[in-house]
Amino acid sequence: DQQVKQNSPSLSVQEGRISILNCDYTNSMFDYFLWYKKYPAEGPTFLISISSIKDKNEDGRFTVFLNKSAKHLSLHIVPSQPGDSAVYFCAASRLSGSRLTFGEGTQLTVNP
Amino acid sequence: GAGVSQSPRYKVAKRGQDVALRCDPISGHVSLFWYQQALGQGPEFLTYFQNEAQLDKSGLPSDRFFAERPEGSVSTLKIQRTQQEDSAVYLCASSLGRRQPGELFFGEGSRLTVL
């Protein structure tokens, strides 16, 4: 039972354009969502998070949007840079809980 | 270093062997997690410690998997009688938080290959 799903295994964009990574979840008890970025041979690193009381959180070039009714969140990166090329994982949890449930990841490639 | 440190980085085991994977969390981090990441998949939760107490071990796939954190800092994940399906990257993560997910700091992982 995949409670967090990233339907696009890969995404390719041109440098300077917007990257949009999508994530869907099924568990309505999730109320805290995070995005992690992972380079090869490294552990995932935290990028940005959002709690369910918000619908948008912005940090520099990164913005996360949450649509609770659709159980959908997205990560926007603008402008995209070649250094953003990595695997991006969406993760969800309960604020009262501890464990994160991860999606399968999306490989983003930003072409110069 | 100041990050989460895991050893060994790579481990090859013959089927049936026991393995032990070590995690050194960030100093002062109360919470410690183990995740298993199969090829092409996202990390999957195995177990969670708050200090030395193992509060959640519901993700451990079988009784061959055992984790401990006896003094509330270093943790060891032990896999007994390894099977081929145990081949994966084992990620350790730590955080300051006590009862909230918060931001996890991950180590580089230990890649286990069972032949």
Backbone of each chain as ProteinMPNN parsed JSONL, in Angstrom:
{"seq_chain_A": "DQQVKQNSPSLSVQEGRISILNCDYTNSMFDYFLWYKKYPAEGPTFLISISSIKDKNEDGRFTVFLNKSAKHLSLHIVPSQPGDSAVYFCAASRLSGSRLTFGEGTQLTVNP", "coords_chain_A": {"N_chain_A": [[0.845, -1.194, 0.0], [0.985, 1.884, -1.176], [1.377, 4.777, 0.293], [2.327, 7.271, -0.211], [2.913, 8.761, -3.217], [4.881, 9.255, -6.068], [4.424, 9.938, -9.219], [5.94, 10.418, -11.458], [8.829, 9.138, -12.619], [10.993, 10.457, -13.672], [12.214, 13.689, -14.718], [12.924, 16.232, -17.008], [14.368, 19.347, -17.538], [15.057, 22.626, -18.913], [17.816, 24.705, -18.1], [17.144, 27.52, -16.098], [14.44, 27.471, -16.521], [11.195, 26.577, -15.086], [10.914, 23.962, -12.705], [8.671, 21.421, -11.915], [7.679, 19.289, -9.518], [5.716, 16.554, -8.602], [3.475, 15.099, -6.15], [1.446, 12.688, -4.61], [-0.789, 11.716, -1.995], [-2.385, 9.273, 0.115], [-3.215, 8.877, 2.7], [-5.229, 10.426, 4.902], [-4.588, 11.245, 7.401], [-2.089, 12.279, 7.444], [-0.283, 15.199, 8.171], [1.89, 16.738, 7.804], [4.427, 17.624, 5.636], [7.247, 16.964, 3.587], [10.074, 17.731, 1.506], [12.86, 16.072, 0.184], [16.189, 16.071, -1.066], [18.385, 14.16, -3.066], [21.653, 13.359, -3.84], [23.758, 11.209, -5.865], [25.233, 8.492, -4.079], [25.075, 9.787, -1.684], [23.369, 10.634, 1.394], [19.837, 11.455, 1.719], [18.977, 14.948, 1.758], [17.389, 17.476, 3.626], [14.993, 19.69, 2.219], [12.647, 21.423, 2.068], [9.638, 22.116, 3.899], [6.125, 21.674, 4.779], [3.263, 22.364, 6.717], [-0.067, 21.112, 7.322], [-1.733, 23.211, 7.833], [-1.137, 25.222, 6.2], [-1.068, 26.374, 2.762], [0.974, 26.942, 1.145], [4.474, 27.238, 1.004], [7.46, 29.013, 0.974], [10.882, 29.155, 0.028], [13.417, 30.797, -0.937], [14.429, 29.799, -4.096], [12.727, 27.705, -4.042], [9.451, 26.433, -3.753], [6.763, 25.034, -2.04], [3.618, 23.653, -2.612], [0.483, 22.875, -1.247], [-2.367, 20.956, -1.629], [-4.922, 20.125, 0.076], [-7.488, 19.021, -0.26], [-7.298, 17.633, -2.601], [-5.351, 15.927, -1.918], [-2.648, 16.367, -2.623], [0.616, 17.451, -3.353], [3.102, 19.772, -4.477], [6.333, 20.601, -5.695], [7.994, 23.454, -6.605], [10.605, 24.682, -8.509], [12.344, 27.487, -9.217], [14.446, 29.889, -10.697], [15.436, 26.924, -12.451], [18.518, 25.174, -11.92], [21.584, 23.684, -13.107], [22.873, 22.39, -10.958], [20.753, 21.563, -9.461], [20.06, 19.106, -10.302], [19.14, 15.976, -9.338], [17.791, 13.327, -7.265], [14.535, 13.703, -6.117], [12.673, 13.387, -3.229], [9.456, 13.07, -1.962], [7.908, 13.307, 1.204], [5.872, 12.278, 3.965], [4.135, 12.804, 7.066], [2.716, 12.495, 10.383], [2.136, 15.226, 12.493], [2.065, 14.626, 15.146], [3.392, 12.318, 15.189], [6.277, 10.293, 14.342], [7.649, 8.84, 12.326], [8.625, 9.057, 8.899], [6.965, 8.753, 5.793], [7.936, 7.883, 2.66], [7.854, 8.842, -0.821], [8.522, 7.342, -4.081], [10.427, 8.75, -5.392], [11.689, 11.223, -7.721], [13.684, 11.644, -10.478], [15.344, 14.467, -11.25], [16.586, 16.236, -13.971], [18.486, 18.904, -14.93], [19.186, 20.639, -17.693], [21.991, 22.296, -19.111]], "CA_chain_A": [[0.0, 0.0, 0.0], [1.856, 3.039, -1.334], [0.612, 5.903, 0.828], [2.867, 8.484, -0.823], [3.245, 8.334, -4.56], [5.413, 10.192, -7.041], [4.114, 9.194, -10.433], [6.918, 10.641, -12.52], [10.166, 8.696, -12.203], [12.028, 11.366, -14.133], [11.792, 14.969, -15.276], [14.056, 16.93, -17.599], [14.029, 20.741, -17.847], [16.173, 23.469, -19.321], [18.298, 25.671, -17.11], [16.428, 28.786, -16.093], [12.992, 27.263, -16.563], [10.608, 26.071, -13.852], [10.745, 22.516, -12.504], [7.518, 21.129, -11.06], [7.655, 17.886, -9.112], [4.411, 16.275, -8.007], [3.397, 14.035, -5.142], [0.095, 12.433, -4.126], [-0.833, 10.865, -0.82], [-3.71, 8.693, 0.321], [-3.551, 8.856, 4.118], [-5.723, 11.752, 5.302], [-4.043, 11.58, 8.72], [-0.834, 13.019, 7.263], [-0.479, 16.638, 8.304], [3.179, 17.405, 7.688], [4.983, 17.134, 4.384], [8.616, 17.432, 3.383], [10.807, 17.334, 0.315], [14.284, 15.812, 0.365], [16.964, 15.968, -2.301], [19.438, 13.163, -2.891], [22.676, 13.164, -4.86], [24.296, 9.835, -5.846], [26.17, 8.085, -3.034], [24.889, 10.589, -0.482], [22.066, 10.503, 2.009], [18.911, 12.551, 1.402], [19.083, 16.171, 2.551], [16.132, 18.205, 3.748], [14.886, 20.843, 1.351], [11.581, 22.324, 2.469], [8.503, 21.4, 4.475], [4.878, 22.427, 4.922], [2.253, 21.703, 7.546], [-1.366, 21.112, 6.647], [-2.483, 24.449, 8.078], [-0.751, 26.149, 5.144], [-1.151, 25.815, 1.421], [2.162, 27.335, 0.391], [5.654, 27.644, 1.768], [8.472, 29.426, 0.013], [12.232, 29.341, 0.552], [14.293, 31.11, -2.06], [13.949, 29.318, -5.393], [11.879, 26.527, -3.817], [8.129, 26.662, -3.188], [5.932, 23.841, -1.957], [2.186, 23.918, -2.603], [-0.293, 21.76, -0.709], [-3.806, 20.954, -1.911], [-5.4, 19.049, 0.97], [-8.696, 18.363, -0.765], [-6.85, 16.703, -3.637], [-4.242, 15.143, -1.341], [-1.602, 16.555, -3.622], [1.551, 18.553, -3.16], [4.062, 19.936, -5.558], [7.546, 21.393, -5.431], [8.373, 24.286, -7.737], [11.973, 25.218, -8.447], [12.493, 28.464, -10.294], [14.798, 29.187, -11.929], [16.176, 25.676, -12.264], [19.946, 25.261, -12.185], [22.152, 22.336, -13.295], [23.159, 21.814, -9.649], [19.52, 21.01, -8.888], [19.9, 17.741, -10.814], [19.192, 15.056, -8.198], [16.514, 12.653, -7.018], [13.725, 14.42, -5.133], [11.711, 12.543, -2.53], [8.382, 13.632, -1.169], [7.702, 12.519, 2.422], [4.729, 12.729, 4.755], [4.086, 12.304, 8.442], [1.798, 13.162, 11.279], [2.865, 16.099, 13.409], [2.154, 13.96, 16.441], [4.124, 11.076, 15.013], [7.724, 10.389, 14.218], [8.187, 8.259, 11.118], [8.291, 9.629, 7.607], [6.64, 7.843, 4.702], [8.517, 8.484, 1.461], [7.514, 8.419, -2.167], [9.565, 6.581, -4.767], [11.439, 9.666, -5.902], [11.698, 11.691, -9.105], [15.009, 12.086, -10.925], [15.307, 15.729, -11.993], [17.791, 16.596, -14.721], [18.431, 20.269, -15.451], [20.164, 20.72, -18.782], [22.534, 23.65, -19.299]], "C_chain_A": [[0.881, 1.245, 0.0], [1.087, 4.279, -0.898], [1.088, 7.248, 0.28], [3.393, 8.079, -2.188], [3.763, 9.488, -5.406], [5.338, 9.49, -8.382], [5.121, 9.376, -11.556], [8.297, 10.197, -12.045], [11.256, 9.673, -12.617], [11.405, 12.612, -14.738], [13.038, 15.665, -15.8], [13.613, 18.343, -17.974], [15.285, 21.492, -18.266], [16.552, 24.416, -18.175], [17.538, 26.98, -17.233], [14.916, 28.654, -16.108], [12.512, 26.744, -15.214], [10.59, 24.542, -13.848], [9.565, 22.328, -11.565], [7.503, 19.629, -10.78], [6.389, 17.639, -8.299], [4.427, 15.073, -7.076], [1.938, 13.906, -4.712], [0.154, 11.539, -2.895], [-2.258, 10.381, -0.586], [-4.161, 8.769, 1.783], [-3.957, 10.25, 4.589], [-5.228, 12.159, 6.695], [-2.699, 12.32, 8.606], [-1.113, 14.518, 7.387], [0.841, 17.409, 8.239], [3.903, 16.769, 6.518], [6.353, 17.76, 4.149], [9.106, 17.001, 2.008], [12.277, 17.174, 0.685], [14.926, 15.695, -1.006], [18.1, 14.983, -2.056], [20.354, 13.129, -4.105], [23.189, 11.738, -4.772], [25.308, 9.64, -4.734], [26.128, 9.002, -1.807], [23.53, 10.29, 0.125], [21.15, 11.64, 1.585], [19.154, 13.759, 2.305], [17.765, 16.93, 2.492], [16.129, 19.452, 2.876], [13.875, 21.851, 1.895], [10.431, 21.503, 3.026], [7.276, 22.303, 4.517], [3.947, 21.658, 5.844], [0.887, 21.914, 6.904], [-2.195, 22.36, 6.918], [-2.145, 25.509, 7.031], [-1.02, 25.521, 3.791], [0.06, 26.17, 0.565], [3.277, 27.662, 1.368], [6.79, 27.887, 0.79], [9.824, 29.591, 0.705], [13.168, 29.545, -0.624], [13.691, 30.64, -3.377], [12.94, 28.184, -5.263], [10.547, 26.923, -3.165], [7.386, 25.341, -3.159], [4.481, 24.282, -1.83], [1.474, 22.672, -2.102], [-1.761, 21.959, -1.026], [-4.403, 19.795, -1.126], [-6.597, 18.312, 0.398], [-8.335, 17.342, -1.835], [-5.784, 15.744, -3.135], [-3.043, 15.162, -2.298], [-0.671, 17.667, -3.177], [2.54, 18.589, -4.315], [5.21, 20.817, -5.085], [7.895, 22.133, -6.712], [9.78, 24.813, -7.506], [12.112, 26.21, -9.6], [13.45, 29.562, -9.888], [15.593, 27.922, -11.622], [17.638, 25.87, -12.662], [20.506, 23.85, -12.361], [22.478, 21.636, -11.976], [21.939, 21.255, -8.931], [19.285, 19.571, -9.349], [20.16, 16.742, -9.685], [17.896, 14.267, -8.186], [15.796, 13.397, -5.899], [12.686, 13.471, -4.558], [10.696, 13.404, -1.8], [8.204, 12.737, 0.053], [6.552, 13.128, 3.215], [4.754, 12.096, 6.136], [2.904, 12.919, 9.161], [2.619, 14.031, 12.218], [3.04, 15.448, 14.756], [2.98, 12.688, 16.364], [5.607, 11.294, 14.866], [8.211, 9.916, 12.861], [7.732, 9.022, 9.89], [7.956, 8.507, 6.637], [7.057, 8.527, 3.41], [7.843, 7.981, 0.193], [8.719, 7.751, -2.809], [10.677, 7.457, -5.322], [11.245, 10.015, -7.364], [13.1, 12.183, -9.423], [14.84, 13.344, -11.764], [16.656, 15.941, -12.673], [17.587, 17.991, -15.294], [19.558, 20.414, -16.463], [20.654, 22.144, -18.99], [22.097, 24.236, -20.644]], "O_chain_A": [[1.449, 1.619, 1.026], [0.238, 4.776, -1.638], [0.353, 8.235, 0.301], [4.215, 7.17, -2.305], [3.161, 10.56, -5.453], [6.096, 8.557, -8.65], [5.157, 8.584, -12.498], [8.873, 10.823, -11.155], [12.319, 9.722, -11.998], [10.263, 12.612, -15.198], [14.075, 15.693, -15.136], [12.599, 18.518, -18.649], [16.41, 21.061, -18.012], [15.703, 24.856, -17.399], [17.316, 27.483, -18.334], [14.194, 29.589, -15.759], [13.312, 26.501, -14.31], [10.289, 23.911, -14.862], [9.471, 22.999, -10.537], [7.335, 18.813, -11.687], [6.041, 18.425, -7.419], [5.256, 14.171, -7.19], [1.27, 14.912, -4.475], [1.048, 10.702, -2.771], [-3.218, 11.006, -1.035], [-5.359, 8.728, 2.065], [-3.121, 11.151, 4.665], [-5.431, 13.299, 7.115], [-2.236, 12.918, 9.578], [-2.054, 15.039, 6.787], [0.895, 18.59, 8.58], [3.989, 15.546, 6.411], [6.585, 18.926, 4.468], [8.613, 16.033, 1.429], [12.859, 18.0, 1.387], [14.292, 15.277, -1.975], [18.703, 14.968, -0.982], [19.917, 12.906, -5.234], [23.074, 11.108, -3.721], [26.138, 10.511, -4.475], [27.046, 8.988, -0.988], [22.644, 9.759, -0.545], [21.628, 12.682, 1.137], [19.497, 13.606, 3.477], [17.118, 17.011, 1.448], [17.121, 20.177, 2.798], [14.22, 23.005, 2.152], [10.264, 20.336, 2.672], [7.363, 23.515, 4.322], [3.855, 20.433, 5.758], [0.714, 22.786, 6.053], [-3.244, 22.552, 6.304], [-2.781, 26.561, 6.975], [-1.18, 24.306, 3.674], [0.162, 25.755, -0.59], [3.057, 28.276, 2.412], [7.048, 27.079, -0.103], [9.902, 30.099, 1.824], [13.648, 28.587, -1.229], [12.58, 31.032, -3.734], [12.363, 27.747, -6.258], [10.517, 27.643, -2.167], [7.38, 24.606, -4.147], [4.155, 25.17, -1.042], [1.817, 21.552, -2.484], [-2.333, 23.007, -0.727], [-4.401, 18.649, -1.575], [-6.707, 17.096, 0.557], [-8.991, 16.308, -1.961], [-5.364, 14.844, -3.862], [-2.52, 14.126, -2.709], [-1.118, 18.702, -2.683], [2.776, 17.603, -5.013], [5.06, 21.657, -4.198], [8.069, 21.525, -7.768], [10.096, 25.326, -6.433], [12.017, 25.852, -10.774], [13.284, 30.131, -8.809], [16.336, 27.869, -10.642], [17.96, 26.611, -13.591], [19.946, 22.904, -11.807], [22.371, 20.413, -11.887], [22.065, 20.561, -7.922], [18.396, 18.895, -8.831], [21.265, 16.674, -9.146], [17.005, 14.509, -9.001], [16.386, 13.685, -4.857], [11.923, 12.839, -5.288], [11.054, 14.353, -1.103], [8.338, 11.519, -0.059], [6.295, 14.33, 3.146], [5.309, 11.018, 6.345], [2.187, 13.757, 8.614], [3.68, 13.617, 12.684], [4.037, 15.678, 15.441], [3.235, 12.052, 17.387], [6.134, 12.348, 15.222], [9.109, 10.534, 12.289], [6.625, 9.558, 9.835], [8.581, 7.447, 6.654], [6.587, 9.621, 3.101], [7.336, 6.861, 0.134], [9.778, 7.607, -2.198], [11.745, 6.962, -5.681], [10.715, 9.226, -8.145], [13.641, 13.038, -8.721], [14.266, 13.302, -12.852], [17.713, 15.842, -12.05], [16.643, 18.235, -16.044], [20.737, 20.32, -16.119], [19.861, 23.084, -19.043], [22.46, 25.366, -20.972]]}, "seq_chain_B": "GAGVSQSPRYKVAKRGQDVALRCDPISGHVSLFWYQQALGQGPEFLTYFQNEAQLDKSGLPSDRFFAERPEGSVSTLKIQRTQQEDSAVYLCASSLGRRQPGELFFGEGSRLTVL", "coords_chain_B": {"N_chain_B": [[33.521, 14.429, 11.675], [30.639, 16.669, 11.543], [28.295, 15.546, 10.816], [25.869, 12.841, 10.325], [27.24, 9.693, 10.715], [27.965, 6.688, 9.069], [28.834, 3.226, 9.109], [29.824, -0.029, 7.894], [30.49, 1.586, 4.695], [30.062, 0.043, 2.493], [29.034, -3.304, 2.193], [29.512, -6.672, 1.59], [27.911, -9.673, 1.794], [27.672, -13.176, 2.313], [24.898, -15.26, 1.671], [23.099, -16.079, 4.543], [24.961, -15.225, 6.356], [25.653, -13.165, 9.248], [25.219, -9.653, 9.728], [26.382, -6.422, 10.821], [25.53, -3.106, 11.153], [26.615, 0.165, 11.621], [25.746, 3.255, 13.218], [26.498, 6.596, 13.777], [25.073, 9.178, 15.26], [24.287, 12.736, 14.923], [25.787, 14.695, 17.416], [23.999, 15.08, 20.398], [21.537, 14.78, 19.269], [18.356, 13.593, 19.808], [16.55, 11.834, 18.647], [16.62, 8.897, 16.612], [16.679, 7.187, 13.594], [16.185, 4.318, 11.516], [16.225, 3.483, 8.128], [15.333, 1.601, 5.224], [16.414, 1.347, 1.938], [15.525, 0.2, -1.059], [16.673, -0.583, -4.397], [15.87, 1.944, -6.644], [13.676, 2.754, -5.222], [11.904, 4.634, -2.652], [13.118, 5.587, 0.648], [12.297, 3.294, 3.251], [10.701, 3.066, 6.348], [12.196, 1.583, 9.178], [12.825, 1.456, 12.028], [12.692, 3.31, 15.165], [14.286, 5.324, 17.545], [14.161, 6.99, 20.652], [16.364, 8.651, 22.445], [17.703, 6.069, 24.336], [15.606, 4.406, 24.13], [13.666, 2.207, 22.248], [11.152, 3.133, 20.43], [9.485, 2.517, 18.33], [9.256, -0.202, 16.334], [7.999, -1.193, 14.233], [8.474, -1.317, 11.519], [10.449, -3.155, 10.976], [11.338, -5.848, 8.969], [11.423, -8.588, 9.584], [12.013, -11.05, 12.184], [14.666, -11.375, 11.986], [15.918, -9.04, 11.935], [17.374, -6.627, 13.982], [17.717, -3.916, 16.199], [19.641, -1.634, 18.136], [20.371, 0.821, 20.674], [22.11, 1.399, 22.96], [23.228, 3.343, 24.736], [22.034, 5.624, 24.074], [23.235, 7.035, 22.04], [25.264, 6.089, 19.745], [24.105, 3.72, 17.341], [23.262, 0.371, 16.409], [22.393, -1.664, 13.726], [21.413, -4.866, 13.277], [21.481, -7.682, 11.215], [20.46, -10.875, 10.964], [21.361, -14.039, 9.592], [21.422, -13.392, 6.748], [19.508, -12.711, 3.791], [18.962, -12.736, 0.218], [17.044, -10.834, -0.425], [17.489, -8.909, 1.423], [19.31, -7.176, 0.446], [20.143, -3.884, 0.034], [20.248, -0.291, 0.522], [20.994, 0.888, 3.661], [19.843, 3.354, 5.604], [20.635, 5.709, 8.062], [19.244, 8.109, 10.24], [19.101, 11.166, 12.082], [17.582, 13.366, 14.499], [16.768, 16.433, 16.254], [14.297, 16.497, 17.407], [11.714, 15.422, 19.646], [9.037, 14.425, 19.71], [8.079, 15.004, 17.224], [8.046, 14.906, 13.64], [9.788, 16.582, 12.082], [12.892, 17.835, 10.708], [14.973, 15.519, 9.297], [18.32, 14.404, 9.546], [20.305, 12.764, 7.41], [22.592, 9.998, 7.161], [25.194, 8.8, 4.922], [24.594, 6.261, 4.27], [24.643, 2.636, 4.337], [25.576, 0.312, 2.078], [24.313, -2.77, 1.474], [25.034, -5.856, 0.083], [23.859, -8.955, -0.635], [24.972, -12.059, -1.446]], "CA_chain_B": [[32.679, 15.456, 11.102], [29.487, 17.043, 12.334], [27.098, 14.914, 10.291], [25.596, 11.459, 10.703], [28.268, 8.84, 10.141], [27.574, 5.285, 9.012], [29.881, 2.294, 8.668], [30.661, 0.282, 6.735], [29.768, 2.18, 3.574], [29.713, -1.066, 1.606], [29.206, -4.61, 2.825], [29.075, -7.813, 0.812], [27.751, -10.819, 2.683], [27.132, -14.395, 1.724], [23.596, -15.609, 2.231], [23.2, -16.808, 5.797], [25.856, -14.539, 7.286], [25.127, -12.073, 10.054], [25.908, -8.379, 9.501], [26.106, -5.35, 11.779], [25.713, -1.787, 10.55], [26.758, 1.123, 12.72], [25.352, 4.641, 12.963], [26.902, 7.614, 14.748], [24.23, 10.34, 14.948], [24.804, 14.048, 15.296], [25.843, 14.814, 18.859], [22.884, 15.795, 21.01], [20.257, 14.447, 18.644], [17.604, 12.659, 20.647], [15.85, 10.834, 17.839], [17.43, 8.18, 15.626], [15.834, 6.364, 12.73], [16.77, 3.479, 10.471], [15.403, 3.282, 6.941], [15.862, 0.692, 4.205], [16.095, 1.84, 0.599], [15.792, -0.732, -2.15], [17.042, 0.086, -5.638], [14.778, 2.583, -7.365], [12.55, 3.039, -4.328], [12.162, 5.594, -1.591], [13.442, 4.966, 1.935], [11.182, 2.734, 4.023], [10.955, 3.103, 7.781], [12.445, 0.333, 9.894], [12.702, 1.568, 13.473], [12.902, 4.648, 15.711], [14.72, 5.432, 18.937], [14.249, 8.277, 21.325], [17.457, 8.3, 23.355], [18.006, 4.637, 24.247], [14.345, 3.661, 24.047], [13.174, 1.899, 20.906], [9.722, 3.432, 20.552], [8.718, 1.984, 17.203], [10.021, -1.136, 15.508], [6.99, -1.822, 13.399], [8.934, -1.46, 10.141], [11.436, -4.225, 10.814], [10.644, -6.813, 8.117], [11.339, -9.926, 10.177], [12.74, -11.139, 13.462], [16.111, -11.445, 11.741], [16.401, -7.66, 12.048], [17.416, -6.184, 15.37], [18.439, -2.648, 16.343], [19.845, -1.205, 19.518], [21.028, 2.112, 20.917], [22.163, 1.162, 24.407], [23.569, 4.513, 25.542], [21.344, 6.792, 23.548], [23.969, 7.759, 20.989], [25.538, 5.167, 18.634], [23.123, 2.657, 17.147], [23.66, -0.729, 15.541], [21.352, -2.476, 13.098], [21.962, -6.204, 13.035], [20.663, -8.556, 10.388], [20.928, -12.246, 11.12], [21.057, -15.003, 8.506], [21.01, -12.521, 5.65], [18.888, -13.25, 2.586], [19.182, -11.862, -0.937], [16.093, -9.712, -0.418], [17.967, -7.887, 2.363], [20.194, -6.272, -0.297], [19.558, -2.54, -0.003], [21.007, 0.718, 1.265], [20.415, 1.12, 4.986], [20.065, 4.753, 5.954], [20.395, 6.137, 9.432], [18.966, 9.54, 10.318], [18.873, 11.642, 13.441], [16.974, 14.689, 14.611], [16.665, 16.963, 17.598], [12.921, 16.422, 17.872], [11.31, 14.342, 20.542], [7.785, 13.802, 19.304], [7.591, 15.505, 15.952], [8.918, 14.38, 12.59], [10.86, 17.539, 11.885], [13.885, 17.623, 9.69], [15.904, 14.437, 9.565], [19.644, 14.485, 8.958], [20.652, 11.409, 7.013], [23.947, 9.602, 6.82], [25.38, 8.426, 3.514], [24.046, 4.932, 4.058], [25.463, 1.431, 4.21], [25.019, -0.509, 0.991], [24.481, -4.201, 1.734], [24.786, -6.776, -1.028], [23.87, -10.342, -0.172], [25.172, -12.944, -2.606]], "C_chain_B": [[31.443, 15.714, 11.954], [28.225, 16.334, 11.893], [26.884, 13.532, 10.859], [26.6, 10.569, 9.972], [27.832, 7.378, 10.192], [28.752, 4.433, 8.55], [29.365, 0.867, 8.781], [29.838, 0.949, 5.637], [29.272, 1.089, 2.629], [29.99, -2.376, 2.34], [28.678, -5.672, 1.872], [29.037, -9.004, 1.748], [27.261, -12.013, 1.89], [25.806, -14.698, 2.422], [23.785, -16.467, 3.485], [24.123, -16.167, 6.818], [25.098, -13.494, 8.092], [25.918, -10.804, 9.736], [25.487, -7.382, 10.58], [26.461, -4.027, 11.126], [25.657, -0.753, 11.666], [26.339, 2.527, 12.286], [25.79, 5.525, 14.131], [26.081, 8.869, 14.459], [24.94, 11.644, 15.286], [24.719, 14.192, 16.818], [24.668, 15.639, 19.394], [21.536, 15.507, 20.386], [19.587, 13.326, 19.425], [17.05, 11.5, 19.821], [16.791, 10.215, 16.816], [16.533, 7.201, 14.893], [16.707, 5.481, 11.842], [15.744, 3.323, 9.351], [16.12, 2.309, 6.01], [15.445, 1.225, 2.84], [16.512, 0.821, -0.437], [16.059, 0.069, -3.418], [15.809, 0.67, -6.329], [13.559, 2.92, -6.519], [12.916, 4.148, -3.339], [12.53, 4.865, -0.308], [12.185, 4.458, 2.634], [11.589, 2.609, 5.484], [11.18, 1.7, 8.348], [12.154, 0.486, 11.386], [13.127, 2.948, 13.945], [13.279, 4.559, 17.176], [14.561, 6.867, 19.411], [15.192, 8.044, 22.502], [17.708, 6.795, 23.24], [16.752, 3.784, 24.064], [13.921, 3.461, 22.592], [11.657, 2.02, 20.937], [8.878, 2.836, 19.442], [9.628, 1.056, 16.406], [9.106, -1.85, 14.533], [7.437, -2.026, 11.961], [9.96, -2.557, 9.932], [10.769, -5.39, 10.081], [10.54, -8.227, 8.689], [12.129, -9.938, 11.478], [14.235, -11.358, 13.249], [16.757, -10.058, 11.905], [16.282, -7.214, 13.506], [18.212, -4.888, 15.449], [18.557, -2.303, 17.813], [20.56, 0.134, 19.552], [21.221, 2.212, 22.429], [22.455, 2.387, 25.258], [22.969, 5.786, 24.977], [22.13, 7.6, 22.548], [24.157, 6.831, 19.797], [24.469, 4.076, 18.573], [23.698, 1.601, 16.211], [22.418, -1.434, 15.031], [21.986, -3.815, 12.747], [20.972, -7.006, 12.212], [21.259, -9.951, 10.492], [20.524, -13.078, 9.916], [20.557, -14.252, 7.275], [20.478, -13.315, 4.459], [19.123, -12.265, 1.452], [18.248, -10.65, -0.914], [16.475, -8.627, 0.595], [18.9, -6.887, 1.673], [19.505, -4.93, -0.475], [20.58, -1.57, 0.594], [20.281, 0.958, 2.576], [20.832, 2.512, 5.437], [19.749, 4.984, 7.42], [20.155, 7.644, 9.4], [18.772, 9.933, 11.771], [18.217, 13.016, 13.402], [16.929, 15.102, 16.067], [15.347, 16.618, 18.234], [12.641, 15.241, 18.765], [10.06, 13.658, 20.026], [7.228, 14.374, 18.018], [8.556, 15.059, 14.863], [10.083, 15.315, 12.305], [11.781, 17.168, 10.754], [14.817, 16.508, 10.138], [17.222, 14.696, 8.857], [20.103, 13.056, 8.68], [22.158, 11.221, 6.875], [24.002, 9.192, 5.356], [24.873, 7.021, 3.215], [25.095, 3.838, 4.044], [24.819, 0.551, 3.145], [25.352, -1.965, 1.263], [24.128, -4.995, 0.483], [24.92, -8.189, -0.497], [23.927, -11.256, -1.385], [24.563, -14.321, -2.386]], "O_chain_B": [[31.232, 15.051, 12.969], [27.18, 16.494, 12.523], [27.608, 13.092, 11.753], [26.78, 10.684, 8.76], [27.384, 6.891, 11.23], [29.557, 4.853, 7.718], [28.558, 0.57, 9.662], [28.61, 0.878, 5.657], [28.197, 1.203, 2.041], [31.013, -2.543, 3.003], [27.544, -5.588, 1.401], [30.024, -9.306, 2.419], [26.524, -11.868, 0.915], [25.632, -14.422, 3.609], [24.531, -17.446, 3.481], [24.086, -16.51, 7.999], [24.048, -13.005, 7.677], [27.126, -10.858, 9.503], [24.407, -7.478, 11.163], [27.565, -3.855, 10.609], [24.781, -0.787, 12.53], [26.551, 2.93, 11.143], [25.5, 5.249, 15.294], [26.374, 9.567, 13.488], [26.033, 11.655, 15.852], [23.704, 13.852, 17.428], [24.384, 16.736, 18.912], [20.504, 15.933, 20.905], [20.167, 12.267, 19.664], [17.08, 10.344, 20.242], [17.637, 10.891, 16.232], [15.736, 6.484, 15.498], [17.819, 5.854, 11.469], [14.564, 3.068, 9.593], [17.347, 2.211, 6.011], [14.272, 1.52, 2.611], [17.701, 0.602, -0.667], [15.716, 1.248, -3.505], [14.828, -0.035, -6.565], [12.526, 3.328, -7.048], [14.077, 4.538, -3.213], [12.287, 3.665, -0.181], [11.141, 5.111, 2.61], [12.669, 2.116, 5.81], [10.448, 0.762, 8.036], [11.344, -0.252, 11.946], [13.827, 3.671, 13.236], [12.672, 3.816, 17.947], [14.796, 7.821, 18.668], [14.855, 7.325, 23.443], [17.907, 6.298, 22.132], [16.843, 2.573, 23.866], [13.831, 4.412, 21.815], [10.962, 1.121, 21.412], [7.67, 2.668, 19.608], [10.648, 1.486, 15.869], [9.393, -2.954, 14.07], [6.842, -2.831, 11.245], [10.305, -2.855, 8.789], [9.731, -5.875, 10.529], [9.646, -8.981, 8.305], [12.814, -8.976, 11.825], [14.987, -11.508, 14.213], [17.978, -9.933, 12.001], [15.254, -7.393, 14.159], [19.271, -4.774, 14.831], [17.691, -2.634, 18.623], [21.25, 0.526, 18.611], [20.569, 3.018, 23.093], [21.982, 2.472, 26.391], [23.354, 6.891, 25.359], [21.754, 8.728, 22.229], [23.296, 6.786, 18.917], [23.997, 3.581, 19.596], [24.512, 1.9, 15.337], [21.51, -1.76, 15.796], [22.972, -3.879, 12.011], [19.771, -7.004, 12.484], [22.42, -10.172, 10.148], [19.482, -12.85, 9.302], [19.43, -14.447, 6.821], [20.93, -14.422, 4.165], [19.444, -11.101, 1.689], [18.632, -9.561, -1.341], [15.865, -7.558, 0.626], [19.241, -5.859, 2.257], [18.425, -4.845, -1.058], [21.628, -1.974, 1.097], [19.075, 1.205, 2.585], [22.015, 2.799, 5.624], [18.736, 4.518, 7.942], [20.787, 8.365, 8.627], [18.331, 9.126, 12.589], [18.291, 13.731, 12.402], [17.033, 14.283, 16.98], [15.262, 16.46, 19.452], [13.266, 14.187, 18.643], [10.026, 12.433, 19.917], [6.034, 14.246, 17.746], [9.741, 14.855, 15.124], [11.237, 14.886, 12.288], [11.479, 16.291, 9.944], [15.38, 16.557, 11.232], [17.246, 15.149, 7.713], [20.265, 12.249, 9.596], [22.893, 12.144, 6.525], [22.998, 9.229, 4.645], [24.737, 6.635, 2.055], [26.272, 4.08, 3.777], [23.68, 0.107, 3.285], [26.52, -2.353, 1.281], [23.056, -4.821, -0.097], [25.966, -8.573, 0.026], [23.044, -11.23, -2.242], [24.644, -15.18, -3.264]]}, "name": "protein", "num_of_chains": 2, "seq": "DQQVKQNSPSLSVQEGRISILNCDYTNSMFDYFLWYKKYPAEGPTFLISISSIKDKNEDGRFTVFLNKSAKHLSLHIVPSQPGDSAVYFCAASRLSGSRLTFGEGTQLTVNPGAGVSQSPRYKVAKRGQDVALRCDPISGHVSLFWYQQALGQGPEFLTYFQNEAQLDKSGLPSDRFFAERPEGSVSTLKIQRTQQEDSAVYLCASSLGRRQPGELFFGEGSRLTVL"}
